[in-house]
């Protein structure tokens, strides 16, 4: 899975650089987040702006990160409509806030 991580004092941004977040990529994503969990700041922003499709495995990977990082705030940014629909259908949008941009999420969380 291709992703990019950036940090500042309060935020870690993980930008998923894949068009599909599915069963093929979910295990790698989970493992990657476990590997960097000690470096994640108090707020984790999952930037899914490149993701056009997410299946239940991708959603499960996001939930696994949510559970892994219970002591931190997690938000999804840049989700396209199919991903937003999945979050709403599964009611995950009640657990994880969504924002249009990284800047919106940072402003709302400060």
Phi and psi restraints in degrees (range 20) as a CNS / XPLOR table:
assign (resid 1 and name C) (resid 2 and name N)
       (resid 2 and name CA) (resid 2 and name C) 1.0 -95.4 20.0 2
assign (resid 2 and name N) (resid 2 and name CA)
       (resid 2 and name C) (resid 3 and name N) 1.0 128.7 20.0 2
assign (resid 2 and name C) (resid 3 and name N)
       (resid 3 and name CA) (resid 3 and name C) 1.0 -153.3 20.0 2
assign (resid 3 and name N) (resid 3 and name CA)
       (resid 3 and name C) (resid 4 and name N) 1.0 161.8 20.0 2
assign (resid 3 and name C) (resid 4 and name N)
       (resid 4 and name CA) (resid 4 and name C) 1.0 -129.2 20.0 2
assign (resid 4 and name N) (resid 4 and name CA)
       (resid 4 and name C) (resid 5 and name N) 1.0 137.0 20.0 2
assign (resid 4 and name C) (resid 5 and name N)
       (resid 5 and name CA) (resid 5 and name C) 1.0 -115.1 20.0 2
assign (resid 5 and name N) (resid 5 and name CA)
       (resid 5 and name C) (resid 6 and name N) 1.0 133.3 20.0 2
assign (resid 5 and name C) (resid 6 and name N)
       (resid 6 and name CA) (resid 6 and name C) 1.0 -133.8 20.0 2
assign (resid 6 and name N) (resid 6 and name CA)
       (resid 6 and name C) (resid 7 and name N) 1.0 148.5 20.0 2
assign (resid 6 and name C) (resid 7 and name N)
       (resid 7 and name CA) (resid 7 and name C) 1.0 -130.6 20.0 2
assign (resid 7 and name N) (resid 7 and name CA)
       (resid 7 and name C) (resid 8 and name N) 1.0 149.3 20.0 2
assign (resid 7 and name C) (resid 8 and name N)
       (resid 8 and name CA) (resid 8 and name C) 1.0 -133.5 20.0 2
assign (resid 8 and name N) (resid 8 and name CA)
       (resid 8 and name C) (resid 9 and name N) 1.0 -163.9 20.0 2
assign (resid 8 and name C) (resid 9 and name N)
       (resid 9 and name CA) (resid 9 and name C) 1.0 -62.2 20.0 2
assign (resid 9 and name N) (resid 9 and name CA)
       (resid 9 and name C) (resid 10 and name N) 1.0 -36.8 20.0 2
assign (resid 9 and name C) (resid 10 and name N)
       (resid 10 and name CA) (resid 10 and name C) 1.0 -112.6 20.0 2
assign (resid 10 and name N) (resid 10 and name CA)
       (resid 10 and name C) (resid 11 and name N) 1.0 -16.8 20.0 2
assign (resid 10 and name C) (resid 11 and name N)
       (resid 11 and name CA) (resid 11 and name C) 1.0 -128.1 20.0 2
assign (resid 11 and name N) (resid 11 and name CA)
       (resid 11 and name C) (resid 12 and name N) 1.0 141.4 20.0 2
assign (resid 11 and name C) (resid 12 and name N)
       (resid 12 and name CA) (resid 12 and name C) 1.0 -114.4 20.0 2
assign (resid 12 and name N) (resid 12 and name CA)
       (resid 12 and name C) (resid 13 and name N) 1.0 127.1 20.0 2
assign (resid 12 and name C) (resid 13 and name N)
       (resid 13 and name CA) (resid 13 and name C) 1.0 -110.5 20.0 2
assign (resid 13 and name N) (resid 13 and name CA)
       (resid 13 and name C) (resid 14 and name N) 1.0 122.9 20.0 2
assign (resid 13 and name C) (resid 14 and name N)
       (resid 14 and name CA) (resid 14 and name C) 1.0 -110.8 20.0 2
assign (resid 14 and name N) (resid 14 and name CA)
       (resid 14 and name C) (resid 15 and name N) 1.0 110.0 20.0 2
assign (resid 14 and name C) (resid 15 and name N)
       (resid 15 and name CA) (resid 15 and name C) 1.0 -96.6 20.0 2
assign (resid 15 and name N) (resid 15 and name CA)
       (resid 15 and name C) (resid 16 and name N) 1.0 112.0 20.0 2
assign (resid 15 and name C) (resid 16 and name N)
       (resid 16 and name CA) (resid 16 and name C) 1.0 -76.3 20.0 2
assign (resid 16 and name N) (resid 16 and name CA)
       (resid 16 and name C) (resid 17 and name N) 1.0 122.2 20.0 2
assign (resid 16 and name C) (resid 17 and name N)
       (resid 17 and name CA) (resid 17 and name C) 1.0 -107.1 20.0 2
assign (resid 17 and name N) (resid 17 and name CA)
       (resid 17 and name C) (resid 18 and name N) 1.0 52.0 20.0 2
assign (resid 17 and name C) (resid 18 and name N)
       (resid 18 and name CA) (resid 18 and name C) 1.0 -134.6 20.0 2
assign (resid 18 and name N) (resid 18 and name CA)
       (resid 18 and name C) (resid 19 and name N) 1.0 149.2 20.0 2
assign (resid 18 and name C) (resid 19 and name N)
       (resid 19 and name CA) (resid 19 and name C) 1.0 -85.3 20.0 2
assign (resid 19 and name N) (resid 19 and name CA)
       (resid 19 and name C) (resid 20 and name N) 1.0 -22.4 20.0 2
assign (resid 19 and name C) (resid 20 and name N)
       (resid 20 and name CA) (resid 20 and name C) 1.0 -122.9 20.0 2
assign (resid 20 and name N) (resid 20 and name CA)
       (resid 20 and name C) (resid 21 and name N) 1.0 131.6 20.0 2
assign (resid 20 and name C) (resid 21 and name N)
       (resid 21 and name CA) (resid 21 and name C) 1.0 -117.4 20.0 2
assign (resid 21 and name N) (resid 21 and name CA)
       (resid 21 and name C) (resid 22 and name N) 1.0 92.0 20.0 2
assign (resid 21 and name C) (resid 22 and name N)
       (resid 22 and name CA) (resid 22 and name C) 1.0 -134.8 20.0 2
assign (resid 22 and name N) (resid 22 and name CA)
       (resid 22 and name C) (resid 23 and name N) 1.0 -165.9 20.0 2
assign (resid 22 and name C) (resid 23 and name N)
       (resid 23 and name CA) (resid 23 and name C) 1.0 -58.5 20.0 2
assign (resid 23 and name N) (resid 23 and name CA)
       (resid 23 and name C) (resid 24 and name N) 1.0 -27.5 20.0 2
assign (resid 23 and name C) (resid 24 and name N)
       (resid 24 and name CA) (resid 24 and name C) 1.0 -68.9 20.0 2
assign (resid 24 and name N) (resid 24 and name CA)
       (resid 24 and name C) (resid 25 and name N) 1.0 -34.7 20.0 2
assign (resid 24 and name C) (resid 25 and name N)
       (resid 25 and name CA) (resid 25 and name C) 1.0 -102.5 20.0 2
assign (resid 25 and name N) (resid 25 and name CA)
       (resid 25 and name C) (resid 26 and name N) 1.0 -21.1 20.0 2
assign (resid 25 and name C) (resid 26 and name N)
       (resid 26 and name CA) (resid 26 and name C) 1.0 -56.7 20.0 2
assign (resid 26 and name N) (resid 26 and name CA)
       (resid 26 and name C) (resid 27 and name N) 1.0 -46.3 20.0 2
assign (resid 26 and name C) (resid 27 and name N)
       (resid 27 and name CA) (resid 27 and name C) 1.0 -62.2 20.0 2
assign (resid 27 and name N) (resid 27 and name CA)
       (resid 27 and name C) (resid 28 and name N) 1.0 -38.8 20.0 2
assign (resid 27 and name C) (resid 28 and name N)
       (resid 28 and name CA) (resid 28 and name C) 1.0 -65.1 20.0 2
assign (resid 28 and name N) (resid 28 and name CA)
       (resid 28 and name C) (resid 29 and name N) 1.0 -40.4 20.0 2
assign (resid 28 and name C) (resid 29 and name N)
       (resid 29 and name CA) (resid 29 and name C) 1.0 -62.4 20.0 2
assign (resid 29 and name N) (resid 29 and name CA)
       (resid 29 and name C) (resid 30 and name N) 1.0 -47.9 20.0 2
assign (resid 29 and name C) (resid 30 and name N)
       (resid 30 and name CA) (resid 30 and name C) 1.0 -56.3 20.0 2
assign (resid 30 and name N) (resid 30 and name CA)
       (resid 30 and name C) (resid 31 and name N) 1.0 -48.3 20.0 2
assign (resid 30 and name C) (resid 31 and name N)
       (resid 31 and name CA) (resid 31 and name C) 1.0 -63.3 20.0 2
assign (resid 31 and name N) (resid 31 and name CA)
       (resid 31 and name C) (resid 32 and name N) 1.0 -41.1 20.0 2
assign (resid 31 and name C) (resid 32 and name N)
       (resid 32 and name CA) (resid 32 and name C) 1.0 -61.4 20.0 2
assign (resid 32 and name N) (resid 32 and name CA)
       (resid 32 and name C) (resid 33 and name N) 1.0 -42.2 20.0 2
assign (resid 32 and name C) (resid 33 and name N)
       (resid 33 and name CA) (resid 33 and name C) 1.0 -68.0 20.0 2
assign (resid 33 and name N) (resid 33 and name CA)
       (resid 33 and name C) (resid 34 and name N) 1.0 -36.9 20.0 2
assign (resid 33 and name C) (resid 34 and name N)
       (resid 34 and name CA) (resid 34 and name C) 1.0 -63.5 20.0 2
assign (resid 34 and name N) (resid 34 and name CA)
       (resid 34 and name C) (resid 35 and name N) 1.0 -39.7 20.0 2
assign (resid 34 and name C) (resid 35 and name N)
       (resid 35 and name CA) (resid 35 and name C) 1.0 -65.0 20.0 2
assign (resid 35 and name N) (resid 35 and name CA)
       (resid 35 and name C) (resid 36 and name N) 1.0 -33.7 20.0 2
assign (resid 35 and name C) (resid 36 and name N)
       (resid 36 and name CA) (resid 36 and name C) 1.0 -104.6 20.0 2
assign (resid 36 and name N) (resid 36 and name CA)
       (resid 36 and name C) (resid 37 and name N) 1.0 6.2 20.0 2
assign (resid 36 and name C) (resid 37 and name N)
       (resid 37 and name CA) (resid 37 and name C) 1.0 -55.7 20.0 2
assign (resid 37 and name N) (resid 37 and name CA)
       (resid 37 and name C) (resid 38 and name N) 1.0 -32.8 20.0 2
assign (resid 37 and name C) (resid 38 and name N)
       (resid 38 and name CA) (resid 38 and name C) 1.0 -69.4 20.0 2
assign (resid 38 and name N) (resid 38 and name CA)
       (resid 38 and name C) (resid 39 and name N) 1.0 -20.1 20.0 2
assign (resid 38 and name C) (resid 39 and name N)
       (resid 39 and name CA) (resid 39 and name C) 1.0 -97.4 20.0 2
assign (resid 39 and name N) (resid 39 and name CA)
       (resid 39 and name C) (resid 40 and name N) 1.0 -4.1 20.0 2
assign (resid 39 and name C) (resid 40 and name N)
       (resid 40 and name CA) (resid 40 and name C) 1.0 -78.2 20.0 2
assign (resid 40 and name N) (resid 40 and name CA)
       (resid 40 and name C) (resid 41 and name N) 1.0 130.2 20.0 2
assign (resid 40 and name C) (resid 41 and name N)
       (resid 41 and name CA) (resid 41 and name C) 1.0 -72.1 20.0 2
assign (resid 41 and name N) (resid 41 and name CA)
       (resid 41 and name C) (resid 42 and name N) 1.0 178.0 20.0 2
assign (resid 41 and name C) (resid 42 and name N)
       (resid 42 and name CA) (resid 42 and name C) 1.0 -60.1 20.0 2
assign (resid 42 and name N) (resid 42 and name CA)
       (resid 42 and name C) (resid 43 and name N) 1.0 -21.5 20.0 2
assign (resid 42 and name C) (resid 43 and name N)
       (resid 43 and name CA) (resid 43 and name C) 1.0 -124.8 20.0 2
assign (resid 43 and name N) (resid 43 and name CA)
       (resid 43 and name C) (resid 44 and name N) 1.0 122.5 20.0 2
assign (resid 43 and name C) (resid 44 and name N)
       (resid 44 and name CA) (resid 44 and name C) 1.0 -106.3 20.0 2
assign (resid 44 and name N) (resid 44 and name CA)
       (resid 44 and name C) (resid 45 and name N) 1.0 125.2 20.0 2
assign (resid 44 and name C) (resid 45 and name N)
       (resid 45 and name CA) (resid 45 and name C) 1.0 -111.2 20.0 2
assign (resid 45 and name N) (resid 45 and name CA)
       (resid 45 and name C) (resid 46 and name N) 1.0 118.0 20.0 2
assign (resid 45 and name C) (resid 46 and name N)
       (resid 46 and name CA) (resid 46 and name C) 1.0 -92.9 20.0 2
assign (resid 46 and name N) (resid 46 and name CA)
       (resid 46 and name C) (resid 47 and name N) 1.0 107.5 20.0 2
assign (resid 46 and name C) (resid 47 and name N)
       (resid 47 and name CA) (resid 47 and name C) 1.0 -87.5 20.0 2
assign (resid 47 and name N) (resid 47 and name CA)
       (resid 47 and name C) (resid 48 and name N) 1.0 106.7 20.0 2
assign (resid 47 and name C) (resid 48 and name N)
       (resid 48 and name CA) (resid 48 and name C) 1.0 -106.3 20.0 2
assign (resid 48 and name N) (resid 48 and name CA)
       (resid 48 and name C) (resid 49 and name N) 1.0 24.5 20.0 2
assign (resid 48 and name C) (resid 49 and name N)
       (resid 49 and name CA) (resid 49 and name C) 1.0 -64.7 20.0 2
assign (resid 49 and name N) (resid 49 and name CA)
       (resid 49 and name C) (resid 50 and name N) 1.0 -20.8 20.0 2
assign (resid 49 and name C) (resid 50 and name N)
       (resid 50 and name CA) (resid 50 and name C) 1.0 -89.9 20.0 2
assign (resid 50 and name N) (resid 50 and name CA)
       (resid 50 and name C) (resid 51 and name N) 1.0 -11.1 20.0 2
assign (resid 50 and name C) (resid 51 and name N)
       (resid 51 and name CA) (resid 51 and name C) 1.0 -84.9 20.0 2
assign (resid 51 and name N) (resid 51 and name CA)
       (resid 51 and name C) (resid 52 and name N) 1.0 120.3 20.0 2
assign (resid 51 and name C) (resid 52 and name N)
       (resid 52 and name CA) (resid 52 and name C) 1.0 -97.0 20.0 2
assign (resid 52 and name N) (resid 52 and name CA)
       (resid 52 and name C) (resid 53 and name N) 1.0 -21.6 20.0 2
assign (resid 52 and name C) (resid 53 and name N)
       (resid 53 and name CA) (resid 53 and name C) 1.0 -142.7 20.0 2
assign (resid 53 and name N) (resid 53 and name CA)
       (resid 53 and name C) (resid 54 and name N) 1.0 133.5 20.0 2
assign (resid 53 and name C) (resid 54 and name N)
       (resid 54 and name CA) (resid 54 and name C) 1.0 -134.9 20.0 2
assign (resid 54 and name N) (resid 54 and name CA)
       (resid 54 and name C) (resid 55 and name N) 1.0 131.7 20.0 2
assign (resid 54 and name C) (resid 55 and name N)
       (resid 55 and name CA) (resid 55 and name C) 1.0 -104.7 20.0 2
assign (resid 55 and name N) (resid 55 and name CA)
       (resid 55 and name C) (resid 56 and name N) 1.0 -172.5 20.0 2
assign (resid 55 and name C) (resid 56 and name N)
       (resid 56 and name CA) (resid 56 and name C) 1.0 -64.9 20.0 2
assign (resid 56 and name N) (resid 56 and name CA)
       (resid 56 and name C) (resid 57 and name N) 1.0 -28.1 20.0 2
assign (resid 56 and name C) (resid 57 and name N)
       (resid 57 and name CA) (resid 57 and name C) 1.0 -68.3 20.0 2
assign (resid 57 and name N) (resid 57 and name CA)
       (resid 57 and name C) (resid 58 and name N) 1.0 -41.8 20.0 2
assign (resid 57 and name C) (resid 58 and name N)
       (resid 58 and name CA) (resid 58 and name C) 1.0 -61.9 20.0 2
assign (resid 58 and name N) (resid 58 and name CA)
       (resid 58 and name C) (resid 59 and name N) 1.0 -43.4 20.0 2
assign (resid 58 and name C) (resid 59 and name N)
       (resid 59 and name CA) (resid 59 and name C) 1.0 -62.1 20.0 2
assign (resid 59 and name N) (resid 59 and name CA)
       (resid 59 and name C) (resid 60 and name N) 1.0 -41.1 20.0 2
assign (resid 59 and name C) (resid 60 and name N)
       (resid 60 and name CA) (resid 60 and name C) 1.0 -62.6 20.0 2
assign (resid 60 and name N) (resid 60 and name CA)
       (resid 60 and name C) (resid 61 and name N) 1.0 -36.5 20.0 2
assign (resid 60 and name C) (resid 61 and name N)
       (resid 61 and name CA) (resid 61 and name C) 1.0 -66.0 20.0 2
assign (resid 61 and name N) (resid 61 and name CA)
       (resid 61 and name C) (resid 62 and name N) 1.0 -40.4 20.0 2
assign (resid 61 and name C) (resid 62 and name N)
       (resid 62 and name CA) (resid 62 and name C) 1.0 -64.9 20.0 2
assign (resid 62 and name N) (resid 62 and name CA)
       (resid 62 and name C) (resid 63 and name N) 1.0 -40.8 20.0 2
assign (resid 62 and name C) (resid 63 and name N)
       (resid 63 and name CA) (resid 63 and name C) 1.0 -64.6 20.0 2
assign (resid 63 and name N) (resid 63 and name CA)
       (resid 63 and name C) (resid 64 and name N) 1.0 -38.0 20.0 2
assign (resid 63 and name C) (resid 64 and name N)
       (resid 64 and name CA) (resid 64 and name C) 1.0 -62.2 20.0 2
assign (resid 64 and name N) (resid 64 and name CA)
       (resid 64 and name C) (resid 65 and name N) 1.0 -39.9 20.0 2
assign (resid 64 and name C) (resid 65 and name N)
       (resid 65 and name CA) (resid 65 and name C) 1.0 -67.5 20.0 2
assign (resid 65 and name N) (resid 65 and name CA)
       (resid 65 and name C) (resid 66 and name N) 1.0 -40.0 20.0 2
assign (resid 65 and name C) (resid 66 and name N)
       (resid 66 and name CA) (resid 66 and name C) 1.0 -57.2 20.0 2
assign (resid 66 and name N) (resid 66 and name CA)
       (resid 66 and name C) (resid 67 and name N) 1.0 -44.9 20.0 2
assign (resid 66 and name C) (resid 67 and name N)
       (resid 67 and name CA) (resid 67 and name C) 1.0 -70.9 20.0 2
assign (resid 67 and name N) (resid 67 and name CA)
       (resid 67 and name C) (resid 68 and name N) 1.0 -38.9 20.0 2
assign (resid 67 and name C) (resid 68 and name N)
       (resid 68 and name CA) (resid 68 and name C) 1.0 -62.6 20.0 2
assign (resid 68 and name N) (resid 68 and name CA)
       (resid 68 and name C) (resid 69 and name N) 1.0 -36.4 20.0 2
assign (resid 68 and name C) (resid 69 and name N)
       (resid 69 and name CA) (resid 69 and name C) 1.0 -110.4 20.0 2
assign (resid 69 and name N) (resid 69 and name CA)
       (resid 69 and name C) (resid 70 and name N) 1.0 44.1 20.0 2
assign (resid 69 and name C) (resid 70 and name N)
       (resid 70 and name CA) (resid 70 and name C) 1.0 -56.6 20.0 2
assign (resid 70 and name N) (resid 70 and name CA)
       (resid 70 and name C) (resid 71 and name N) 1.0 -26.4 20.0 2
assign (resid 70 and name C) (resid 71 and name N)
       (resid 71 and name CA) (resid 71 and name C) 1.0 -84.7 20.0 2
assign (resid 71 and name N) (resid 71 and name CA)
       (resid 71 and name C) (resid 72 and name N) 1.0 4.5 20.0 2
assign (resid 71 and name C) (resid 72 and name N)
       (resid 72 and name CA) (resid 72 and name C) 1.0 -127.3 20.0 2
assign (resid 72 and name N) (resid 72 and name CA)
       (resid 72 and name C) (resid 73 and name N) 1.0 158.3 20.0 2
assign (resid 72 and name C) (resid 73 and name N)
       (resid 73 and name CA) (resid 73 and name C) 1.0 -85.4 20.0 2
assign (resid 73 and name N) (resid 73 and name CA)
       (resid 73 and name C) (resid 74 and name N) 1.0 135.1 20.0 2
assign (resid 73 and name C) (resid 74 and name N)
       (resid 74 and name CA) (resid 74 and name C) 1.0 -124.0 20.0 2
assign (resid 74 and name N) (resid 74 and name CA)
       (resid 74 and name C) (resid 75 and name N) 1.0 136.2 20.0 2
assign (resid 74 and name C) (resid 75 and name N)
       (resid 75 and name CA) (resid 75 and name C) 1.0 -139.1 20.0 2
assign (resid 75 and name N) (resid 75 and name CA)
       (resid 75 and name C) (resid 76 and name N) 1.0 154.5 20.0 2
assign (resid 75 and name C) (resid 76 and name N)
       (resid 76 and name CA) (resid 76 and name C) 1.0 -108.2 20.0 2
assign (resid 76 and name N) (resid 76 and name CA)
       (resid 76 and name C) (resid 77 and name N) 1.0 133.5 20.0 2
assign (resid 76 and name C) (resid 77 and name N)
       (resid 77 and name CA) (resid 77 and name C) 1.0 -123.4 20.0 2
assign (resid 77 and name N) (resid 77 and name CA)
       (resid 77 and name C) (resid 78 and name N) 1.0 148.4 20.0 2
assign (resid 77 and name C) (resid 78 and name N)
       (resid 78 and name CA) (resid 78 and name C) 1.0 71.6 20.0 2
assign (resid 78 and name N) (resid 78 and name CA)
       (resid 78 and name C) (resid 79 and name N) 1.0 15.7 20.0 2
assign (resid 78 and name C) (resid 79 and name N)
       (resid 79 and name CA) (resid 79 and name C) 1.0 -65.9 20.0 2
assign (resid 79 and name N) (resid 79 and name CA)
       (resid 79 and name C) (resid 80 and name N) 1.0 131.2 20.0 2
assign (resid 79 and name C) (resid 80 and name N)
       (resid 80 and name CA) (resid 80 and name C) 1.0 -77.5 20.0 2
assign (resid 80 and name N) (resid 80 and name CA)
       (resid 80 and name C) (resid 81 and name N) 1.0 166.4 20.0 2
assign (resid 80 and name C) (resid 81 and name N)
       (resid 81 and name CA) (resid 81 and name C) 1.0 -53.9 20.0 2
assign (resid 81 and name N) (resid 81 and name CA)
       (resid 81 and name C) (resid 82 and name N) 1.0 -44.1 20.0 2
assign (resid 81 and name C) (resid 82 and name N)
       (resid 82 and name CA) (resid 82 and name C) 1.0 -60.4 20.0 2
assign (resid 82 and name N) (resid 82 and name CA)
       (resid 82 and name C) (resid 83 and name N) 1.0 -36.8 20.0 2
assign (resid 82 and name C) (resid 83 and name N)
       (resid 83 and name CA) (resid 83 and name C) 1.0 -71.4 20.0 2
assign (resid 83 and name N) (resid 83 and name CA)
       (resid 83 and name C) (resid 84 and name N) 1.0 -42.1 20.0 2
assign (resid 83 and name C) (resid 84 and name N)
       (resid 84 and name CA) (resid 84 and name C) 1.0 -60.6 20.0 2
assign (resid 84 and name N) (resid 84 and name CA)
       (resid 84 and name C) (resid 85 and name N) 1.0 -40.2 20.0 2
assign (resid 84 and name C) (resid 85 and name N)
       (resid 85 and name CA) (resid 85 and name C) 1.0 -62.2 20.0 2
assign (resid 85 and name N) (resid 85 and name CA)
       (resid 85 and name C) (resid 86 and name N) 1.0 -40.6 20.0 2
assign (resid 85 and name C) (resid 86 and name N)
       (resid 86 and name CA) (resid 86 and name C) 1.0 -64.6 20.0 2
assign (resid 86 and name N) (resid 86 and name CA)
       (resid 86 and name C) (resid 87 and name N) 1.0 -42.8 20.0 2
assign (resid 86 and name C) (resid 87 and name N)
       (resid 87 and name CA) (resid 87 and name C) 1.0 -61.9 20.0 2
assign (resid 87 and name N) (resid 87 and name CA)
       (resid 87 and name C) (resid 88 and name N) 1.0 -40.2 20.0 2
assign (resid 87 and name C) (resid 88 and name N)
       (resid 88 and name CA) (resid 88 and name C) 1.0 -70.8 20.0 2
assign (resid 88 and name N) (resid 88 and name CA)
       (resid 88 and name C) (resid 89 and name N) 1.0 -43.9 20.0 2
assign (resid 88 and name C) (resid 89 and name N)
       (resid 89 and name CA) (resid 89 and name C) 1.0 -58.8 20.0 2
assign (resid 89 and name N) (resid 89 and name CA)
       (resid 89 and name C) (resid 90 and name N) 1.0 -39.9 20.0 2
assign (resid 89 and name C) (resid 90 and name N)
       (resid 90 and name CA) (resid 90 and name C) 1.0 -89.3 20.0 2
assign (resid 90 and name N) (resid 90 and name CA)
       (resid 90 and name C) (resid 91 and name N) 1.0 -0.5 20.0 2
assign (resid 90 and name C) (resid 91 and name N)
       (resid 91 and name CA) (resid 91 and name C) 1.0 63.4 20.0 2
assign (resid 91 and name N) (resid 91 and name CA)
       (resid 91 and name C) (resid 92 and name N) 1.0 17.5 20.0 2
assign (resid 91 and name C) (resid 92 and name N)
       (resid 92 and name CA) (resid 92 and name C) 1.0 -69.8 20.0 2
assign (resid 92 and name N) (resid 92 and name CA)
       (resid 92 and name C) (resid 93 and name N) 1.0 -21.3 20.0 2
assign (resid 92 and name C) (resid 93 and name N)
       (resid 93 and name CA) (resid 93 and name C) 1.0 -64.2 20.0 2
assign (resid 93 and name N) (resid 93 and name CA)
       (resid 93 and name C) (resid 94 and name N) 1.0 -14.5 20.0 2
assign (resid 93 and name C) (resid 94 and name N)
       (resid 94 and name CA) (resid 94 and name C) 1.0 -80.9 20.0 2
assign (resid 94 and name N) (resid 94 and name CA)
       (resid 94 and name C) (resid 95 and name N) 1.0 -24.0 20.0 2
assign (resid 94 and name C) (resid 95 and name N)
       (resid 95 and name CA) (resid 95 and name C) 1.0 -94.0 20.0 2
assign (resid 95 and name N) (resid 95 and name CA)
       (resid 95 and name C) (resid 96 and name N) 1.0 -37.5 20.0 2
assign (resid 95 and name C) (resid 96 and name N)
       (resid 96 and name CA) (resid 96 and name C) 1.0 -120.7 20.0 2
assign (resid 96 and name N) (resid 96 and name CA)
       (resid 96 and name C) (resid 97 and name N) 1.0 120.4 20.0 2
assign (resid 96 and name C) (resid 97 and name N)
       (resid 97 and name CA) (resid 97 and name C) 1.0 -70.6 20.0 2
assign (resid 97 and name N) (resid 97 and name CA)
       (resid 97 and name C) (resid 98 and name N) 1.0 151.1 20.0 2
assign (resid 97 and name C) (resid 98 and name N)
       (resid 98 and name CA) (resid 98 and name C) 1.0 -121.2 20.0 2
assign (resid 98 and name N) (resid 98 and name CA)
       (resid 98 and name C) (resid 99 and name N) 1.0 143.7 20.0 2
assign (resid 98 and name C) (resid 99 and name N)
       (resid 99 and name CA) (resid 99 and name C) 1.0 -134.4 20.0 2
assign (resid 99 and name N) (resid 99 and name CA)
       (resid 99 and name C) (resid 100 and name N) 1.0 155.4 20.0 2
assign (resid 99 and name C) (resid 100 and name N)
       (resid 100 and name CA) (resid 100 and name C) 1.0 -72.2 20.0 2
assign (resid 100 and name N) (resid 100 and name CA)
       (resid 100 and name C) (resid 101 and name N) 1.0 -37.3 20.0 2
assign (resid 100 and name C) (resid 101 and name N)
       (resid 101 and name CA) (resid 101 and name C) 1.0 -136.6 20.0 2
assign (resid 101 and name N) (resid 101 and name CA)
       (resid 101 and name C) (resid 102 and name N) 1.0 162.7 20.0 2
assign (resid 101 and name C) (resid 102 and name N)
       (resid 102 and name CA) (resid 102 and name C) 1.0 -61.3 20.0 2
assign (resid 102 and name N) (resid 102 and name CA)
       (resid 102 and name C) (resid 103 and name N) 1.0 -41.0 20.0 2
assign (resid 102 and name C) (resid 103 and name N)
       (resid 103 and name CA) (resid 103 and name C) 1.0 -62.5 20.0 2
assign (resid 103 and name N) (resid 103 and name CA)
       (resid 103 and name C) (resid 104 and name N) 1.0 -41.5 20.0 2
assign (resid 103 and name C) (resid 104 and name N)
       (resid 104 and name CA) (resid 104 and name C) 1.0 -59.2 20.0 2
assign (resid 104 and name N) (resid 104 and name CA)
       (resid 104 and name C) (resid 105 and name N) 1.0 -43.7 20.0 2
assign (resid 104 and name C) (resid 105 and name N)
       (resid 105 and name CA) (resid 105 and name C) 1.0 -66.2 20.0 2
assign (resid 105 and name N) (resid 105 and name CA)
       (resid 105 and name C) (resid 106 and name N) 1.0 -41.5 20.0 2
assign (resid 105 and name C) (resid 106 and name N)
       (resid 106 and name CA) (resid 106 and name C) 1.0 -66.1 20.0 2
assign (resid 106 and name N) (resid 106 and name CA)
       (resid 106 and name C) (resid 107 and name N) 1.0 -40.9 20.0 2
assign (resid 106 and name C) (resid 107 and name N)
       (resid 107 and name CA) (resid 107 and name C) 1.0 -64.8 20.0 2
assign (resid 107 and name N) (resid 107 and name CA)
       (resid 107 and name C) (resid 108 and name N) 1.0 -42.2 20.0 2
assign (resid 107 and name C) (resid 108 and name N)
       (resid 108 and name CA) (resid 108 and name C) 1.0 -70.3 20.0 2
assign (resid 108 and name N) (resid 108 and name CA)
       (resid 108 and name C) (resid 109 and name N) 1.0 -29.5 20.0 2
assign (resid 108 and name C) (resid 109 and name N)
       (resid 109 and name CA) (resid 109 and name C) 1.0 -88.0 20.0 2
assign (resid 109 and name N) (resid 109 and name CA)
       (resid 109 and name C) (resid 110 and name N) 1.0 -11.9 20.0 2
